[in-house]
Amino acid sequence: MKLNWRKQFFRIHRITGLIAGAILLLLSISGSILVFSDEIDHALEANAYHVTPGTQKQPLAQLLLHAKQSLPGKTPYLFFVRLPQAPDESAIIRAEYAADYKVYLFMNPYTGQVVHQHANKGYFTGFVLYLHFTLLSGKTGVKIMLITGILLFLSVLTGIWVYRGAIGKVLTFRVKLEWGNRTRRWRNLHRIIGVWALLFNALIAFTGIMLQLKVLDARKTTPKEYVEVPVKVDYDQLLAKAEAQIPGFRVMGIRPPKKAGDPIRFLGHAHEAAIWGTYSSSVNFDAGTGLVKKTVNFSQAAFGDKFAACIAPLHFGNYGGIALKILYSLLALTPGILSVSGFLIWYRRKFIIKTHQF
């Protein structure tokens, strides 16, 4: 018997879409929100991000000490997520207790006062982000989301095969919506949205899988209790030294050593393209001597490093202006729309048409 490849691909396309459907709807809504996470955060918590400028900023080591003293219980790993980039900006420090529990402290760089703090799930977009990657279920949720991403990618690939004959017709507007036709409305809607969102959904599925693998890797083992590593050098002196290592280098964050032997990492950018992120270039220093151990000028990075760096920006759409974000936000809804329309097509064929045949 000759194998009907189109039928087999259609079956895989239908099954993967139906299995992942409900979660894809959730991912679509949460992903559409997360495109504007920065704008939402600054609108909801404006007082956390801005301070009244003073005359003299406190030393960076002193800010870390104030952050440590403000947190009860065991000492977490502390690092600067974002240094102030303007006189009225807060310094943001992250305290890492575990993969699923982090605390963000917004500090006045002039007084050392903690002006605001919240846990990674204690603010709106943080909750949505945690939901998006873990289903609020830790490692189990991460695995479910990883499988969903793989199913979406398979659905896109099989969809290319199934609808290959319609791609040209859709892109040249020869396939009409026909909303008044009960037989064709959902099928045509599914086809039109699926074709126009084809490349985007393939991109989102692939980058989502890569990010989920990183999230899963962070939860492979239960982390040991953090032991603070002594730092014998001055962060402020190293900051000036780091910015002199790479032409145009702007330090955005600082990571102290997490374990003995680790360097102090100054992360930022030298005005590279936004698609590589804002922490792509770096200068590493020895925590004991302050000597430069490694310098990464990302404009000269290898293809593999650039590929890895663009995964998150490509997934979240935060590498362009507001027009790109609006486009991303709208396209992010398409997996959910496709899952609903795909379900309705399946339901109609499975139950309504069969029922009317008897």
C-alpha positions in Angstrom: 0.0 0.0 0.0 1.3 3.4 -1.0 1.9 5.7 2.0 -0.1 8.9 1.8 2.5 11.4 3.1 0.1 14.4 3.0 -2.4 12.5 5.2 0.3 11.4 7.7 1.7 15.0 8.0 -1.8 16.3 8.4 -2.4 13.8 11.2 0.8 14.9 13.0 -0.1 18.5 12.4 -3.6 18.0 13.9 -2.5 15.9 16.9 0.4 18.2 17.9 -1.9 21.2 17.6 -4.7 19.6 19.6 -2.4 18.4 22.4 -0.7 21.7 22.8 -3.8 23.8 22.1 -4.8 24.9 25.6 -1.3 25.8 26.7 -0.6 27.6 23.4 -3.6 29.8 24.1 -2.1 30.6 27.5 1.4 31.2 26.0 -0.1 33.5 23.3 -1.8 35.7 25.8 1.1 35.8 28.3 3.7 36.3 25.5 1.7 39.2 24.0 1.8 40.9 27.4 5.5 40.2 28.0 6.4 42.1 24.8 5.6 45.3 26.7 7.0 44.2 30.1 9.4 47.1 30.4 6.7 49.6 29.6 4.2 47.9 32.0 6.8 47.8 34.8 7.7 51.4 34.5 4.0 52.4 34.4 2.9 50.3 37.4 6.0 50.9 39.6 7.4 54.3 38.4 8.5 55.2 42.0 10.8 52.2 42.1 12.8 53.1 39.0 13.3 56.8 39.8 15.0 58.7 42.6 15.8 62.3 43.4 19.3 63.0 42.3 21.9 63.7 45.0 25.4 65.1 45.0 27.4 62.0 45.7 26.7 58.3 44.9 27.6 55.7 47.5 30.3 53.1 46.6 29.0 50.1 44.8 30.2 47.8 47.6 28.3 49.8 50.1 25.1 49.4 48.1 25.6 45.6 48.1 26.1 45.7 51.9 22.9 47.8 52.4 21.0 45.3 50.2 22.4 42.3 52.2 21.5 44.0 55.6 18.0 44.6 54.4 17.3 40.9 53.7 16.4 38.6 56.6 17.7 35.1 57.0 20.5 33.5 55.1 22.7 35.5 52.8 21.7 35.1 49.1 23.9 35.7 46.0 23.7 39.4 45.3 24.5 41.1 42.0 23.7 44.3 40.1 21.1 43.7 37.5 21.2 47.3 36.4 23.4 50.2 37.3 21.9 53.7 37.1 22.3 55.0 33.6 21.0 58.5 34.4 21.2 60.7 37.6 17.6 59.9 38.6 17.7 56.1 38.1 17.7 53.5 40.8 20.3 50.8 41.1 18.6 47.4 40.8 20.1 44.5 42.7 18.9 40.9 42.5 19.1 38.4 45.4 19.1 34.8 44.3 17.9 32.3 46.8 16.9 29.5 44.3 15.9 29.1 40.7 12.3 29.8 41.5 12.8 32.5 44.1 14.6 35.8 43.6 14.1 39.2 45.2 14.7 42.5 43.3 15.8 45.5 45.4 15.5 49.0 43.9 18.1 51.2 45.7 18.7 54.9 45.9 22.4 55.1 44.8 22.9 58.3 46.8 21.6 57.2 50.2 21.7 53.4 50.0 18.0 53.2 50.9 15.9 50.4 49.5 13.1 52.3 47.9 11.2 49.2 46.7 11.5 45.5 46.6 9.6 42.5 45.2 10.0 38.8 44.6 10.2 37.5 41.0 6.5 36.4 41.3 5.4 39.4 43.4 4.8 41.9 40.6 2.5 41.7 37.5 5.0 41.0 34.6 7.1 38.8 36.9 4.1 36.6 37.6 3.3 36.5 33.9 6.9 35.6 33.0 6.9 32.8 35.7 3.6 31.5 34.3 4.9 31.7 30.8 7.9 29.5 31.5 6.8 27.3 34.3 3.0 27.2 34.5 3.6 28.2 38.2 4.7 24.6 38.7 8.5 24.8 39.0 10.5 22.1 37.2 7.4 20.1 36.2 5.9 23.1 34.5 9.2 23.8 32.7 9.1 20.3 31.2 5.5 20.7 30.1 6.3 24.1 28.5 9.3 22.6 26.8 7.2 19.8 25.3 4.6 22.3 24.2 7.3 24.3 22.4 8.5 21.2 20.6 4.9 20.4 19.6 4.4 23.9 18.3 7.6 23.6 16.2 6.4 20.2 14.8 3.0 21.7 14.1 4.6 24.6 12.2 6.8 22.2 10.2 4.0 19.8 9.3 1.8 22.8 8.6 4.2 24.0 5.9 3.9 20.6 4.2 0.1 20.3 4.6 -0.6 23.8 3.4 2.3 24.2 0.9 -0.1 24.5 -2.0 -2.1 27.3 -0.3 0.9 29.5 0.8 1.1 31.3 -2.5 -2.7 31.8 -2.7 -2.8 33.2 0.9 0.1 35.6 0.4 -1.5 36.9 -2.8 -4.9 37.3 -1.1 -6.7 34.7 -3.2 -8.0 32.9 -0.2 -10.9 34.7 1.3 -12.1 34.6 4.9 -15.7 33.6 3.9 -17.0 34.3 7.4 -20.6 33.8 6.3 -19.9 30.2 5.2 -20.2 27.9 8.2 -18.4 25.1 6.4 -15.3 27.2 5.4 -15.0 30.0 8.0 -12.7 28.3 10.5 -10.7 26.4 7.9 -9.9 29.6 5.9 -9.2 31.6 9.1 -6.8 28.9 10.3 -5.1 28.8 6.9 -4.8 32.5 6.4 -3.4 33.2 9.9 -1.2 30.1 9.8 0.5 31.1 6.6 1.0 34.8 7.5 2.4 33.9 10.9 4.4 30.9 9.6 7.9 32.3 10.0 7.1 34.1 13.2 5.7 31.0 14.9 8.7 28.9 13.7 11.0 31.6 15.2 9.0 31.8 18.5 8.8 28.0 18.8 12.6 27.5 18.2 13.8 30.3 20.5 11.2 29.2 23.1 12.7 25.7 23.1 16.2 27.1 23.5 15.2 29.3 26.4 13.2 26.5 28.1 16.3 24.3 27.9 18.2 27.0 29.8 15.4 27.3 32.4 15.4 23.5 32.8 19.2 23.4 33.2 19.0 25.9 36.0 16.7 23.5 37.9 18.7 20.3 37.3 20.1 20.1 40.8 19.2 21.6 44.2 21.6 24.5 44.7 23.9 24.4 47.7 23.6 27.1 50.3 25.5 30.2 49.0 28.8 31.1 50.7 29.8 34.6 50.1 33.2 35.0 48.4 35.4 37.8 49.7 36.2 40.5 47.2 39.4 42.5 48.0 39.2 45.1 45.2 37.1 48.3 44.8 34.1 47.9 42.4 34.1 51.6 41.5 37.8 51.5 40.4 37.1 48.4 38.4 34.1 50.0 36.8 36.2 52.8 35.4 38.9 50.3 34.3 36.3 48.1 32.6 34.9 51.0 30.6 38.4 51.8 29.4 39.0 48.2 28.1 36.5 48.4 25.2 35.9 51.5 23.1 32.4 52.9 23.9 31.8 50.3 26.6 28.8 51.0 28.9 28.5 48.8 32.0 24.9 47.8 32.7 25.4 45.2 35.4 28.0 43.6 37.7 28.2 40.0 38.9 30.5 39.3 41.9 32.1 35.9 42.1 29.6 33.2 42.9 32.2 30.7 44.1 35.9 30.7 44.9 38.0 31.3 41.8 35.2 33.0 39.8 35.9 36.5 38.4 34.0 39.7 38.9 32.1 40.2 35.7 31.2 43.7 34.3 28.5 43.2 31.7 27.2 45.8 29.2 27.4 46.9 25.6 29.6 48.9 23.3 26.6 50.1 21.2 26.2 46.9 19.4 23.0 46.2 17.5 20.1 45.8 20.0 19.3 42.3 18.8 22.4 41.1 20.7 21.0 42.4 24.0 22.4 44.9 26.4 24.7 42.6 28.4 26.7 41.1 25.5 30.1 42.6 26.0 32.0 42.0 29.2 35.2 42.5 31.2 36.3 40.0 33.8 38.6 40.8 36.7 40.3 38.7 39.3 38.5 39.1 42.6 41.7 39.2 44.6 44.1 41.3 42.5 41.8 43.3 40.2 43.8 42.2 37.1 41.9 41.8 33.8 41.2 38.1 33.2 39.1 38.3 30.0 37.6 40.9 27.7 34.8 40.2 25.3 34.1 42.9 22.7 30.9 41.5 21.3 31.3 43.3 17.9 34.1 40.8 17.3 32.3 37.8 18.7 32.1 34.5 16.8 28.8 33.5 15.0 28.0 30.9 17.7 28.2 33.5 20.5 26.0 35.9 18.5 23.5 33.2 17.8 23.2 32.4 21.5 22.9 36.1 22.4 20.0 36.9 20.0 17.8 34.0 21.3 16.1 36.0 24.1 15.7 39.3 22.1 14.2 37.4 19.2 11.8 35.6 21.4 10.5 38.7 23.3 10.8 41.3 20.6 12.6 43.9 22.8 15.3 44.7 20.2 13.3 47.4 18.3 11.0 50.3 18.8 7.3 50.4 19.7 6.1 49.5 16.1 8.1 46.2 16.3 6.7 45.5 19.7 3.1 46.1 18.5 3.7 43.7 15.6 5.2 41.1 18.0 2.3 41.5 20.4 -0.2 40.9 17.6 1.7 38.0 16.1 2.2 36.4 19.6 -1.6 35.9 19.7 -1.6 33.8 16.5 -0.6 30.4 18.2 -3.6 30.8 20.5 -5.9 31.7 17.6 -4.6 28.8 15.5 -5.2 26.4 18.4 -8.8 27.6 18.8 -9.5 27.5 15.1 -7.8 24.1 14.8 -9.8 22.7 17.6 -13.1 24.0 16.0 -12.1 22.5 12.6 -11.4 19.1 14.3 -14.6 19.3 16.4 -16.7 20.1 13.4 -15.3 17.2 11.4 -15.3 14.8 14.3 -18.8 15.4 15.7 -21.0 17.8 13.7 -20.4 16.5 10.2 -20.6 12.9 11.4 -23.7 13.5 13.3 -25.4 15.1 10.2 -24.5 12.1 8.1 -26.8 9.8 10.1 
